[in-house]
Amino acid sequence: MNRRSILALPAAAAGAYVLPAAGQSPTKVTIATGVDPSFAAFYVAKEGGFFERNGLDVTVNTGPSGSAMVAFLIGNQIASAYGAEQAGVSANVRDPNVVAVAEGVALLRWISVLGRNITTMEELKGKRVGVARGTGSETFWLSVVAKLNLNPADYTIVNVEAPEMVAALERGNIDAFAVWEPWPTRAQRAIPNTHILVNNEQIQIVRNYIYMNKAWATENRPVTERIMRSLIQASDFLDSNREDAVRQVARFLRQDRALVAELMNKVGYRMNLTADSVANIQLAIDQLRGMNRLDRPVTTADVIWADPLRWVAPDRVRI
């Protein structure tokens, strides 16, 4: 899904921009992520004109999840992706050039285990749980199992992409799912007798990261800096102009504005790198290692590359 840019922000409200030199056309780049308001920095940078004011002509492609798009950084098919921890670690194992350059958002109250005709985690035993493997859905489910000292053998895990989970639950293909918004809210609105069994506020604050291809970003440093600067400005706008930001996100996603506003209050937009950012990447490494999905040793230093953020906002790097 491609989106057109809408320039709606006065220059005075936008901060310092790097415009193309006279006579130069904006640099064309493609970035990619999923379809939910947690990825709002990409949408607002596009819809609010931040990319264009920084001399970029950006196409934002969307897929079934942000994590599903991270693999497109292998081979430089896109300039940047926005997804969860496991996806970045898995992509880095395949290609060490795929790295996290910033924590984009902390999902404070965003991911849930939701069940149909089930009201407690105890009742979930012996049931089928939908999980989107290789995404924040799986990261969260594994954290639930660890935090609550559950026996993984008590559950049948069914691999389901996030957008399919509500339909799978309604058809009876699964009894529950572990996934991010808006799918838990959509399920509760559409399917009778569905209940949140546990959410991530009780388990773990999951994070989504901005990813790039290190070789490409180094070779194209001016473009990299413009992308990073645009995303920082968009993230700041999300905090300081929430009503306008909600309108832009709802327009990009073509979703109900009230729902978007409700969901955006459940996350914290960041664009930084902190000890917590590192800890979540380490957790993903540990989980993938425990499932024998690491083909080679990998560390947080391999996955996180702080230079692009340092180039434009060194105060945001606190690791």
N, C-alpha and C positions, 0 to 999 in steps of 0.2 A: 504494500500500500504506500503510494507516494503522496506527499502533501505539498501544497503550494504555500508559499510564504505570504503572510499578511502583515504589512508594516503598520502597527497601530500605536507605537510608543514614541512620544516626543523625544527629540534628541537630548534635551536637558535632563530627562529622567533616566537616561540610559547609561550614564557614566562615560568613561573614556573609551573611545572606539578607535580601532586602527583601520582607516579607510584605504582602499586601493589607491595607488598613485594615479595621478591624472592620466586619463587615457587607458588605464588598465581595466580589464574586465574582472569581476569577482572570480575567485578560484572555485571551481566546481569540486565538491566532495560528496560522498555518500556515507551516511551513518545509519545504524540500525539498532532496534530494540523491540520490546514487546508492546502490548496494548493495555496499559493501565496507568493510573495517575502517579504511581510511584516513580515513573520515568519522566516526570513532568519537565525536568530541566531540558531534555532534548526537544520536547514539544514547544515549550515557551521560548527557547532560543530560536526556534524556527518561526513560530506564529508571532512572537513579539518583535521580530526583526533584529535580534541580537547578532545572529550569524551574518546577515547582510551588512549591518553597520560595521562589522569587523572584516569586511571584504570577502565574504564567503557566499557562494551559491550552493546551499546544502539541500540535498534530498534526504528525507528521513524515511527509511523503509521499516516496516513493522512485520513481525512474525508471530508465531504462537506463544513465544515467551522471549524475554530479553536474553536469557541464557542460550536459547536456540540460535541466536544471531551472533554470539561471540565467535563461533567457529569460522565465520566468514572473514575474520581478520587473518586467518591462515591463507597466505597467498595474496594478501592485500586486496581482497575483493571489496572491502569497505575501509573507511578511514578510522572509524571508532564504533564501539558497541557498548551497550549498557545492560549489565546482567548480574547474576548472583555469583557467590564465591566459588562453588564447585565448577561452574562452567569455565571460569577463568583459569582455575588450576588445571582442569582437564585439557583445555586448549594449550596452556603453557607446556604441558607434558608432551603434546604432539608437536608444538613449535615454540621453542623458548622465546621467540620474538613477541609472542602474545602476552601482554603485561597489563596489570592494573595501574592506572595513573592517578586515580582519585577515588575516594569513597563518595558516591553521589547521593546516597540516601540511607538513612537508618529506618528500618521498618518497625516502628514502635509497637503498633497494635494492628498488624497487617496480615499475618498468616495464622490460619486456624486448622484444627482437625474438626470437621463437621460431619455428623452422622444423621442418617434417616432412620426414624423409629428407634433411636438410641439416644440416651440422655447422659451416660457416663462413660468414661474410659474403660471401666470394668466391663460394661456391656459390649464393648468393641471386640473383646477377645473372640477369636474364631471367625471374625468377619473379614470381608474383602475391603482393602483400603486403596484408593486411587492415589498414586504418587507419580509426579512427572520426574522421571529419573534424570540426573545430571543438572538439576535446577535447584532453586531455593526451596522448592517443595520437598525434595529428598533431603536436603540439608536440615530442614526443620523437622521432618519426620524422624530422622536419626537422632536429633537432639531431644525430641520427645521421648523416644525409647530410652535414651541414656539418662535423662533427667528423672524420669518416673520409674526407672529400674524395671522396664518392661522386658518380656521375653520375646524377641523378634519372631520366634517360631509360632507364637500365638496368633499371628496375623498373616493373611495372604495379600501380598503386595501386587497390585495391578498397575502396569505402566500406562498412564493416561495423560495426554497433553492437557494443560490447564483449561483451554477453551472448551474441551469436551467433557469436563468433569460433571458439570451440572446435568447435562443430558444423560451421561452414564449413570448418575445417581437416580435420576427420574425413571430410567428404563429398568433399574434393578441390576445393572451389570456390576455395580459396586455398592457397598453398604455405607461407605464413608469416604472422605478424601482429605488430604492435607495440601492446602494451597493458599495462595495469596488472594487478596482482594482484586477485583470486585466479585470473584466467584462465590465466596461464602455468603456475601450479602445477596447476590442474585439467587442462590439456591434457597435461602431462607424465604425470599419473597415469592419464589415460584413453586416450591415443593412443600406440601404440608408436612408437619411433624419432623422438621429438620432442626437440629440443635448444634450449637458450638460446644464441643466437648472440652477443648483447651485452646488457648491462643498463645501467640509467641511472647506476649508480655510476661507470662508466667514461666517461660522456658528459656528463650534466647532472643536477643535483638539481632535479627538478620539484617544484612546490609547488601546493597547493590553497588557495583563499581563501574567506573568508566574504564574501558579497555582500549588499547591501541596496539598496533604492530610497531615494536621498538625500532626496527630497522627503517621502516617507512617514516616514522615520526622524527627520527634523527635526521634522515636525509631531507625531510621537508619541514625543518624546524619552524620557519615563519608561519606555515599553515597550522602546524601543531599548536603554536602559541595562540593563534587566532581562535582555534577551536576551544582551547582551554579557557581563554579569556571570555569567550561568548558564554560558555557553560557556567562560569563563576557569576557573570552578570545576571544570567537567567535565574540561577539559584538564589541570588540576593533579591531579585525581583519577586520570587515566589514568597519570600518572607515579608517584604515591605509593601507589596501590592497584591495581596492575596485575592481580592475580589476580581481584579483584572486577570490575574494568573489563572484562576478557576475558569473564567470565561474562555481564555485561550486554550486551556487543556480540554475543556468540554467541546470546543469547536473542532480541535484537531481530532479527538477521538470520536466525535459525533455521538456523545453520550449525554445523558441528562445532567444538567448543571448542578442540581441539588445533590445528586448522588456523587458527582465528582467532588464537590465541596466537602461532603461528609467524609469521603475516603482520604482526601488530602490532609485532613486533620489528624490522621492516624500515623503519619510519617514525619520524619525530620529531614529536611533537605540540607546537605552538608557541603559538598565539594571541598574536602580536606583529606588529610591522611593523619591518623592518630594511632595510639597504641591499640585502641579498640578495632581499628581497621585491620591492623596486623593480626590481632587475635582471631578475628573471624576467618581470615585466610588460612591461618594455622589450623583452625578447627576443620575447615574443608579438606586440607591436606590430610589430617589425621583420619577423617571419615573415609576418604577415598583409599587411603592406605589400608584401613581396616577391611575394606571391601575388595582388596587386591585389584584396584583399578589404576594404580600408578605403575607405568611401565619403566620408570626410572626415578631415582631420588629427586625430590624437589623441595625447596625451602621457600619461606616467605620472601626472602631477598631475591629469589629467582622470579617470583610472580609480581612483586610490587616494584615499580620503577617510578621514583618520586621526581625525577628531573623535570618533566613537563610542567608539573604544578609549581616547582621551585622557580622555573623560568619566569612565570607570570605572577605568582603570589607566594613567595617563600614563607610568609607568616602562616599559611595554611598547612604547611608540612610540619607535623609535630611528632615525628617518629625517630 
